[in-house]
């Protein structure tokens, strides 16, 4: 276990800057990954207009299969991302930024803080991200309720990401049940969210 200071959990009011910064990142990633990928999606709470969130952009790079993953991994490493593996989430490969300048596109730009994942098309983890995002985008009252819950939990667990994640899991699961996830998948998501992981949605 690394002796590392725990980053404080802060939930902020929505800003359109999150969408703007995502589009900049998407443009750079598309320039380098080109035909190796299917699409790039802005997911997580920063992708939902009006929703309060931790100010960290979640990016899913979607691939049709794993055939070109080694090439994608090599390109991302050259751009300043370190490969972290699945971290307990099948179908989702996580990458960590090496520097505030990551991705290294030569511009010297200090990019907005973000999490980057390479996800298999139609995987449970990707469907979780996309369906939750799309539901909250079209159900403003529930999105605002979720934002209030996260604000309360950030105040209750300011230095405990595991408890923060687990405490908001029930809200996420009831939405995923509404959009058609079966009990087997919901149970897997619940177990995954009980694990200590720093890249919470």
TORDOTI-865169 format. One record per residue (C-alpha): residue number from 1; residue in one letter; x, y, z. Coordinates in steps of 0.2 Angstrom, whole numbers. Example, Ala and Ser with C-alpha at 12.3 -4.5 7.8 and 13.67 -1.06 7.14 Angstrom:
2
(1,"a",(62,-22,39))
(2,"s",(68,-5,36))
This chain:
201
(1,"x",(0,0,0))
(2,"x",(7,17,-5))
(3,"x",(8,30,8))
(4,"x",(0,44,-1))
(5,"x",(-11,58,5))
(6,"x",(-29,55,1))
(7,"x",(-37,68,-10))
(8,"x",(-51,77,-3))
(9,"x",(-68,74,-11))
(10,"x",(-76,90,-18))
(11,"x",(-92,91,-27))
(12,"x",(-95,107,-38))
(13,"x",(-110,115,-46))
(14,"x",(-111,111,-65))
(15,"x",(-102,121,-77))
(16,"x",(-102,121,-96))
(17,"x",(-83,122,-96))
(18,"x",(-83,103,-93))
(19,"x",(-91,100,-109))
(20,"x",(-79,112,-118))
(21,"x",(-64,104,-110))
(22,"x",(-71,86,-115))
(23,"x",(-72,92,-133))
(24,"x",(-54,98,-133))
(25,"x",(-48,81,-126))
(26,"x",(-59,71,-138))
(27,"x",(-51,81,-153))
(28,"x",(-33,77,-148))
(29,"x",(-37,58,-144))
(30,"x",(-46,57,-161))
(31,"x",(-31,64,-170))
(32,"x",(-20,51,-163))
(33,"x",(-31,36,-162))
(34,"x",(-40,38,-178))
(35,"x",(-47,22,-185))
(36,"x",(-42,11,-171))
(37,"x",(-57,16,-161))
(38,"x",(-76,17,-163))
(39,"x",(-80,33,-154))
(40,"x",(-76,44,-139))
(41,"x",(-90,47,-126))
(42,"x",(-91,60,-112))
(43,"x",(-98,50,-97))
(44,"x",(-100,52,-78))
(45,"x",(-108,66,-69))
(46,"x",(-99,80,-78))
(47,"x",(-108,74,-94))
(48,"x",(-125,79,-87))
(49,"x",(-130,97,-89))
(50,"x",(-135,104,-72))
(51,"x",(-128,90,-62))
(52,"x",(-116,94,-48))
(53,"x",(-101,83,-49))
(54,"x",(-83,80,-44))
(55,"x",(-74,91,-57))
(56,"x",(-65,77,-65))
(57,"x",(-70,72,-83))
(58,"x",(-73,54,-87))
(59,"x",(-69,49,-105))
(60,"x",(-74,32,-113))
(61,"x",(-64,27,-128))
(62,"x",(-75,14,-137))
(63,"x",(-68,-1,-147))
(64,"x",(-77,-14,-156))
(65,"x",(-64,-28,-151))
(66,"x",(-47,-30,-142))
(67,"x",(-38,-33,-159))
(68,"x",(-30,-16,-159))
(69,"x",(-29,-13,-141))
(70,"x",(-10,-15,-140))
(71,"x",(-8,-1,-153))
(72,"x",(-20,10,-143))
(73,"x",(-10,7,-127))
(74,"x",(6,11,-136))
(75,"x",(-1,27,-142))
(76,"x",(-9,32,-126))
(77,"x",(8,29,-117))
(78,"x",(17,40,-129))
(79,"x",(3,53,-125))
(80,"x",(8,52,-106))
(81,"x",(-5,39,-100))
(82,"x",(0,24,-89))
(83,"x",(-10,8,-92))
(84,"x",(-18,2,-75))
(85,"x",(-28,-13,-81))
(86,"x",(-46,-17,-78))
(87,"x",(-45,-13,-60))
(88,"x",(-59,-25,-56))
(89,"x",(-71,-19,-70))
(90,"x",(-72,-32,-85))
(91,"x",(-72,-24,-102))
(92,"x",(-65,-7,-96))
(93,"x",(-46,-4,-97))
(94,"x",(-41,11,-86))
(95,"x",(-27,24,-90))
(96,"x",(-19,36,-77))
(97,"x",(-12,53,-82))
(98,"x",(7,55,-80))
(99,"x",(6,74,-79))
(100,"x",(-6,89,-80))
(101,"x",(1,91,-98))
(102,"x",(-6,74,-102))
(103,"x",(-11,71,-116))
(104,"x",(6,77,-123))
(105,"x",(1,84,-140))
(106,"x",(15,97,-141))
(107,"x",(4,112,-136))
(108,"x",(10,113,-118))
(109,"x",(-8,115,-113))
(110,"x",(-13,110,-95))
(111,"x",(-28,99,-98))
(112,"x",(-43,98,-86))
(113,"x",(-41,83,-74))
(114,"x",(-49,68,-82))
(115,"x",(-50,49,-81))
(116,"x",(-48,39,-97))
(117,"x",(-55,22,-100))
(118,"x",(-54,11,-116))
(119,"x",(-71,1,-116))
(120,"x",(-77,-13,-126))
(121,"x",(-93,-9,-136))
(122,"x",(-108,-17,-128))
(123,"x",(-99,-22,-112))
(124,"x",(-109,-20,-96))
(125,"x",(-97,-7,-89))
(126,"x",(-99,4,-105))
(127,"x",(-118,2,-105))
(128,"x",(-118,7,-86))
(129,"x",(-110,23,-90))
(130,"x",(-120,27,-106))
(131,"x",(-137,22,-99))
(132,"x",(-135,31,-83))
(133,"x",(-129,47,-92))
(134,"x",(-143,47,-104))
(135,"x",(-156,44,-91))
(136,"x",(-150,58,-80))
(137,"x",(-149,70,-96))
(138,"x",(-168,67,-99))
(139,"x",(-174,67,-80))
(140,"x",(-169,83,-73))
(141,"x",(-177,81,-56))
(142,"x",(-168,65,-53))
(143,"x",(-152,72,-59))
(144,"x",(-154,86,-46))
(145,"x",(-158,74,-33))
(146,"x",(-142,64,-37))
(147,"x",(-132,80,-36))
(148,"x",(-139,84,-19))
(149,"x",(-135,67,-13))
(150,"x",(-117,68,-19))
(151,"x",(-115,85,-11))
(152,"x",(-121,78,5))
(153,"x",(-110,63,4))
(154,"x",(-94,73,0))
(155,"x",(-97,83,16))
(156,"x",(-100,67,26))
(157,"x",(-85,57,19))
(158,"x",(-73,71,13))
(159,"x",(-58,59,13))
(160,"x",(-66,42,11))
(161,"x",(-69,38,-7))
(162,"x",(-74,20,-4))
(163,"x",(-88,26,8))
(164,"x",(-93,40,-4))
(165,"x",(-94,28,-19))
(166,"x",(-104,14,-9))
(167,"x",(-116,27,-1))
(168,"x",(-122,33,-18))
(169,"x",(-123,15,-26))
(170,"x",(-141,12,-21))
(171,"x",(-147,28,-31))
(172,"x",(-137,22,-46))
(173,"x",(-144,4,-46))
(174,"x",(-162,10,-45))
(175,"x",(-159,20,-61))
(176,"x",(-150,6,-70))
(177,"x",(-165,-6,-65))
(178,"x",(-177,7,-73))
(179,"x",(-167,7,-89))
(180,"x",(-167,-12,-90))
(181,"x",(-152,-19,-81))
(182,"x",(-156,-37,-75))
(183,"x",(-152,-42,-57))
(184,"x",(-137,-52,-61))
(185,"x",(-128,-36,-68))
(186,"x",(-135,-25,-55))
(187,"x",(-127,-37,-41))
(188,"x",(-110,-36,-50))
(189,"x",(-111,-17,-51))
(190,"x",(-115,-16,-32))
(191,"x",(-100,-28,-28))
(192,"x",(-88,-17,-39))
(193,"x",(-94,-1,-31))
(194,"x",(-90,-9,-13))
(195,"x",(-72,-10,-18))
(196,"x",(-60,4,-15))
(197,"x",(-56,13,-31))
(198,"x",(-51,31,-34))
(199,"x",(-60,33,-51))
(200,"x",(-78,34,-45))
(201,"x",(-91,41,-56))
